[in-house]
Amino acid sequence: MKQMIDDIKRQHADVATRNKAEADSWYQNKLLELDNDKVRQSDELRNAKNELADLNRHLQRMRSDMDGLQNQ
């Protein structure tokens, strides 16, 4: 009887160890995935800001050209 109880305890401990390892692995993968998403979104935001700045400079040049043409 004692051996059966010991076997059940060992099996329970093995299952708990595997579950913890799987949970830790899932957690680490999620952290990595979120970090990769953060980097990608930061890059996209920087690119969008650069594009907006370029468009604003282009608009300013066009307004300046238009003002120059109107003053002729």
Distance bins in CASP14 RR format, pairs under 12 A and 6 or more apart:
PFRMAT RR
TARGET T0000
AUTHOR 0000-0000-0000
RMODE 2
METHOD distances of the structure
MODEL  1
1 7 0 0 0 0 0 1 0 0 0 0 0
1 8 0 0 0 0 0 1 0 0 0 0 0
2 8 0 0 0 0 0 1 0 0 0 0 0
2 9 0 0 0 0 0 1 0 0 0 0 0
3 9 0 0 0 0 0 1 0 0 0 0 0
3 10 0 0 0 0 0 1 0 0 0 0 0
4 10 0 0 0 0 0 1 0 0 0 0 0
4 11 0 0 0 0 0 1 0 0 0 0 0
5 11 0 0 0 0 0 1 0 0 0 0 0
5 12 0 0 0 0 0 1 0 0 0 0 0
6 12 0 0 0 0 0 1 0 0 0 0 0
6 13 0 0 0 0 0 1 0 0 0 0 0
7 13 0 0 0 0 0 1 0 0 0 0 0
7 14 0 0 0 0 0 1 0 0 0 0 0
8 14 0 0 0 0 0 1 0 0 0 0 0
8 15 0 0 0 0 0 1 0 0 0 0 0
9 15 0 0 0 0 0 1 0 0 0 0 0
9 16 0 0 0 0 0 1 0 0 0 0 0
10 16 0 0 0 0 0 1 0 0 0 0 0
10 17 0 0 0 0 0 1 0 0 0 0 0
11 17 0 0 0 0 0 1 0 0 0 0 0
11 18 0 0 0 0 0 1 0 0 0 0 0
12 18 0 0 0 0 0 1 0 0 0 0 0
12 19 0 0 0 0 0 1 0 0 0 0 0
13 19 0 0 0 0 0 1 0 0 0 0 0
13 20 0 0 0 0 0 1 0 0 0 0 0
14 20 0 0 0 0 0 1 0 0 0 0 0
14 21 0 0 0 0 0 1 0 0 0 0 0
15 21 0 0 0 0 0 1 0 0 0 0 0
15 22 0 0 0 0 0 1 0 0 0 0 0
16 22 0 0 0 0 0 1 0 0 0 0 0
16 23 0 0 0 0 0 1 0 0 0 0 0
17 23 0 0 0 0 0 1 0 0 0 0 0
17 24 0 0 0 0 0 1 0 0 0 0 0
18 24 0 0 0 0 0 1 0 0 0 0 0
18 25 0 0 0 0 0 1 0 0 0 0 0
19 25 0 0 0 0 0 1 0 0 0 0 0
19 26 0 0 0 0 0 1 0 0 0 0 0
20 26 0 0 0 0 0 1 0 0 0 0 0
20 27 0 0 0 0 0 1 0 0 0 0 0
21 27 0 0 0 0 0 1 0 0 0 0 0
21 28 0 0 0 0 0 1 0 0 0 0 0
22 28 0 0 0 0 0 1 0 0 0 0 0
22 29 0 0 0 0 0 1 0 0 0 0 0
23 29 0 0 0 0 0 1 0 0 0 0 0
23 30 0 0 0 0 0 1 0 0 0 0 0
24 30 0 0 0 0 0 1 0 0 0 0 0
24 31 0 0 0 0 0 1 0 0 0 0 0
25 31 0 0 0 0 0 1 0 0 0 0 0
25 32 0 0 0 0 0 1 0 0 0 0 0
26 32 0 0 0 0 0 1 0 0 0 0 0
26 33 0 0 0 0 0 1 0 0 0 0 0
27 33 0 0 0 0 0 1 0 0 0 0 0
27 34 0 0 0 0 0 1 0 0 0 0 0
28 34 0 0 0 0 0 1 0 0 0 0 0
28 35 0 0 0 0 0 1 0 0 0 0 0
29 35 0 0 0 0 0 1 0 0 0 0 0
29 36 0 0 0 0 0 1 0 0 0 0 0
30 36 0 0 0 0 0 1 0 0 0 0 0
30 37 0 0 0 0 0 1 0 0 0 0 0
31 37 0 0 0 0 0 1 0 0 0 0 0
31 38 0 0 0 0 0 1 0 0 0 0 0
32 38 0 0 0 0 0 1 0 0 0 0 0
32 39 0 0 0 0 0 1 0 0 0 0 0
33 39 0 0 0 0 0 1 0 0 0 0 0
33 40 0 0 0 0 0 1 0 0 0 0 0
34 40 0 0 0 0 0 1 0 0 0 0 0
34 41 0 0 0 0 0 1 0 0 0 0 0
35 41 0 0 0 0 0 1 0 0 0 0 0
35 42 0 0 0 0 0 1 0 0 0 0 0
36 42 0 0 0 0 0 1 0 0 0 0 0
36 43 0 0 0 0 0 1 0 0 0 0 0
37 43 0 0 0 0 0 1 0 0 0 0 0
37 44 0 0 0 0 0 1 0 0 0 0 0
38 44 0 0 0 0 0 1 0 0 0 0 0
38 45 0 0 0 0 0 1 0 0 0 0 0
39 45 0 0 0 0 0 1 0 0 0 0 0
39 46 0 0 0 0 0 1 0 0 0 0 0
40 46 0 0 0 0 0 1 0 0 0 0 0
40 47 0 0 0 0 0 1 0 0 0 0 0
41 47 0 0 0 0 0 1 0 0 0 0 0
41 48 0 0 0 0 0 1 0 0 0 0 0
42 48 0 0 0 0 0 1 0 0 0 0 0
42 49 0 0 0 0 0 1 0 0 0 0 0
43 49 0 0 0 0 0 1 0 0 0 0 0
43 50 0 0 0 0 0 1 0 0 0 0 0
44 50 0 0 0 0 0 1 0 0 0 0 0
44 51 0 0 0 0 0 1 0 0 0 0 0
45 51 0 0 0 0 0 1 0 0 0 0 0
45 52 0 0 0 0 0 1 0 0 0 0 0
46 52 0 0 0 0 0 1 0 0 0 0 0
46 53 0 0 0 0 0 1 0 0 0 0 0
47 53 0 0 0 0 0 1 0 0 0 0 0
47 54 0 0 0 0 0 1 0 0 0 0 0
48 54 0 0 0 0 0 1 0 0 0 0 0
48 55 0 0 0 0 0 1 0 0 0 0 0
49 55 0 0 0 0 0 1 0 0 0 0 0
49 56 0 0 0 0 0 1 0 0 0 0 0
50 56 0 0 0 0 0 1 0 0 0 0 0
50 57 0 0 0 0 0 1 0 0 0 0 0
51 57 0 0 0 0 0 1 0 0 0 0 0
51 58 0 0 0 0 0 1 0 0 0 0 0
52 58 0 0 0 0 0 1 0 0 0 0 0
52 59 0 0 0 0 0 1 0 0 0 0 0
53 59 0 0 0 0 0 1 0 0 0 0 0
53 60 0 0 0 0 0 1 0 0 0 0 0
54 60 0 0 0 0 0 1 0 0 0 0 0
54 61 0 0 0 0 0 1 0 0 0 0 0
55 61 0 0 0 0 0 1 0 0 0 0 0
55 62 0 0 0 0 0 1 0 0 0 0 0
56 62 0 0 0 0 0 1 0 0 0 0 0
56 63 0 0 0 0 0 1 0 0 0 0 0
57 63 0 0 0 0 0 1 0 0 0 0 0
57 64 0 0 0 0 0 1 0 0 0 0 0
58 64 0 0 0 0 0 1 0 0 0 0 0
58 65 0 0 0 0 0 1 0 0 0 0 0
59 65 0 0 0 0 0 1 0 0 0 0 0
59 66 0 0 0 0 0 1 0 0 0 0 0
60 66 0 0 0 0 0 1 0 0 0 0 0
60 67 0 0 0 0 0 1 0 0 0 0 0
61 67 0 0 0 0 0 1 0 0 0 0 0
61 68 0 0 0 0 0 1 0 0 0 0 0
62 68 0 0 0 0 0 1 0 0 0 0 0
62 69 0 0 0 0 0 1 0 0 0 0 0
63 69 0 0 0 0 0 1 0 0 0 0 0
63 70 0 0 0 0 0 1 0 0 0 0 0
64 70 0 0 0 0 0 1 0 0 0 0 0
64 71 0 0 0 0 0 1 0 0 0 0 0
65 71 0 0 0 0 0 1 0 0 0 0 0
65 72 0 0 0 0 0 1 0 0 0 0 0
66 72 0 0 0 0 0 1 0 0 0 0 0
END
